[in-house]
Amino acid sequence: MKIRLCLMALLFCAPLLHPFSFSDPGSPAELAVAMEAAMSDEQALAQTFMLGWVGAGPSPLILDWIRDRNIGGIKIFGWNTGDTRRLAETVGVLQSLSLEGQFGLPLLVATDQEGGWIRHVKGSTSETPGNMAIGASGYPRDAYLSGYYIGKELAVLGINMNFAPTVDVFTNRDSVLIGPRAFGSDPVQAGILGAAFMKGQLAAGIIPTAKHYPGHGDTDLDSHGVLPQISASFEALWDRELVPYRLLAKEGLPAVMSGHLAFPNTQAKDAPASLSSWFLNEVLREKIGYRGIIITDDLMMNGATTYAGSLSRAARQALLAGNDIIMLSKTPNLLDPIWTSLVSAMKDDPVFRARVRDACRRVLAVKFEYLRGEKSIPYIPDLARIETELPNAEGAAFFLDLAARSVTVVRGGTGAEGSAVIPLKPEDAGRVLLAGQYEDFFTLGRAAYPGASAYWYSSPQKTAELTAMARNADTVIFCLSDSEGLSFLRALQPLKKKVIVFSVLSPVYLESVPWADGAIAVYSYARESFAAGFSAILGRIPAGGRLP
């Protein structure tokens, strides 16, 4: 209380002698209260905005929003990240501009670097085996170190927030949106591994964000295009999808992303969870006891705007429902209705104004907690570190080990279902045909089986080309990653050749080909995963992974 009174006295009694800034000493909660009180309504509203932009460099619009509005955060998407050095330069420009604002506030700089399949920051960062590989290995330490090394690479680029871990439970096996992004189908394991991943991110100086609350795993629909309707009751959600959030909240999770998902058999009815006060306040904050900030998934997704009727209405409903940050993948004009309507609502609606200012306090508290001190990453990236620290050398060795630990022999190995065809030595394979869609699959496959022929399959109408080549082979190693590949793979069954399926990403498609002589599963298309998979087929490493 004494700290708060001193801050308020300095703020209001002698502002010219002591302008309040982000560098002032004090506890995060007290400083957040004092700074929010010093802000105008528009300044407080701006802290609830997180915007993306188009292009490698900073667009004029995103510069305007930071300079003129001093928004709270920016979101980096894949279209910003082809050139790693240019990305770091852009982050430095945007942070410098933000720090010039009245309060010296840094930006929350967020991205989606889950590991595995979802890797928005490309360039020279590591490709990793991903969450389902961690689930297959089963070791919390693998989750911790995955979060840590991914975080170390983000920190080099000035990125201080990651929309990970993904703790969706792999409930619907037909889901093409979640699939290998999940740790697996066990909600307790998802919570334990998610908490370990979170701790690793924090150790690297990154603010972790669990998603997609309350759970995207029980639908085969994509909320980017539609609003999925999930029939689960609240009781089912509590014992399944919400388990990871219950565990993470107790471990001090700082941020949650709300999903555009409807659960009509709950009190939220047809409203997306991201726009539901019941889901965000009564369940997440009151029943679960969560104390961090809540960020919407991209409000420009159809799952939000279709229900709300417009983007500006979706933004207002999102803040009223309990989100503290509204995230937009593109940059609106400065006088776009999404801004002007919210400013007007703050003037006309005391309840909305109070909610926005509360959200601002929460955002500021997170910034004071995680963007200052010894563990915080530099606001302006050191460009010299990019050449020496990306990819992280220790991380590269770890991710190769993780890929090896997670390889799973599903069929045809010693003790596995079916006859033993794995390991398969080159001298026992005869003429080998590699069929797939990934360059690393062919490169590492030819290294494992010198002289192997290769077929890159594409249109399902071209299965005759594959079967013609397969007739001249003794063994076919087929890389399967999606439902389209199944039509090619099934064309091989009548040939009675030895077929080994090399499953990549989700292993559920293996259930459709029980006739295959052998099958292994890896969980990403990272080069390390292909190397580990072929090493397991050759018998050079033990395949200790279990289907998660």
HELIX and SHEET records of a PDB file:
HELIX    1   1 LYS A    2  CYS A   13  1                                  12    
HELIX    2   2 PRO A   28  ALA A   38  1                                  11    
HELIX    3   3 ASP A   41  ALA A   46  1                                   6    
HELIX    4   4 PRO A   60  ASP A   64  1                                   5    
HELIX    5   5 TRP A   65  ARG A   69  3                                   5    
HELIX    6   6 GLY A   78  ASN A   80  5                                   3    
HELIX    7   7 THR A   84  LEU A   99  1                                  16    
HELIX    8   8 ASN A  131  SER A  137  1                                   7    
HELIX    9   9 PRO A  140  VAL A  156  1                                  17    
HELIX   10  10 GLY A  179  ARG A  181  5                                   3    
HELIX   11  11 PRO A  187  ALA A  203  1                                  17    
HELIX   12  12 PHE A  234  ASP A  239  1                                   6    
HELIX   13  13 VAL A  243  LYS A  250  1                                   8    
HELIX   14  14 ALA A  273  LEU A  275  5                                   3    
HELIX   15  15 SER A  277  SER A  277  1                                   1    
HELIX   16  16 TRP A  278  LYS A  287  3                                  10    
HELIX   17  17 ASN A  302  ALA A  308  1                                   7    
HELIX   18  18 LEU A  311  ALA A  321  1                                  11    
HELIX   19  19 PRO A  337  ASP A  348  1                                  12    
HELIX   20  20 PRO A  350  TYR A  370  1                                  21    
HELIX   21  21 ALA A  384  GLU A  389  1                                   6    
HELIX   22  22 ALA A  393  SER A  406  1                                  14    
HELIX   23  23 PRO A  426  ALA A  429  1                                   4    
HELIX   24  24 GLU A  439  ALA A  448  1                                  10    
HELIX   25  25 PRO A  460  LYS A  462  5                                   3    
HELIX   26  26 THR A  463  ALA A  470  1                                   8    
HELIX   27  27 SER A  483  ARG A  490  1                                   8    
HELIX   28  28 GLN A  493  LEU A  495  5                                   3    
HELIX   29  29 PRO A  507  SER A  512  5                                   6    
HELIX   30  30 ARG A  527  LEU A  538  1                                  12    
SHEET    1   A 8 ILE A 293  THR A 296  0                                        
SHEET    2   A 8 ALA A 255  SER A 258  1                                        
SHEET    3   A 8 ILE A 207  TYR A 213  1                                        
SHEET    4   A 8 MET A 161  ASN A 162  1                                        
SHEET    5   A 8 LEU A 108  THR A 111  1                                        
SHEET    6   A 8 GLY A  73  ILE A  76  1                                        
SHEET    7   A 8 PHE A  49  LEU A  51  1                                        
SHEET    8   A 8 ILE A 326  LEU A 328  1                                        
SHEET    1   B 2 GLN A 113  GLY A 115  0                                        
SHEET    2   B 2 ILE A 118  ARG A 119 -1                                        
SHEET    1   C 2 ALA A 262  PHE A 263  0                                        
SHEET    2   C 2 LYS A 269  PRO A 272 -1                                        
SHEET    1   D 7 GLU A 417  ILE A 422  0                                        
SHEET    2   D 7 THR A 408  GLY A 413  1                                        
SHEET    3   D 7 GLY A 518  ALA A 521 -1                                        
SHEET    4   D 7 LYS A 498  SER A 503  1                                        
SHEET    5   D 7 THR A 475  LEU A 480  1                                        
SHEET    6   D 7 VAL A 432  GLY A 436  1                                        
SHEET    7   D 7 SER A 453  TRP A 456  1                                        
END                                                                             
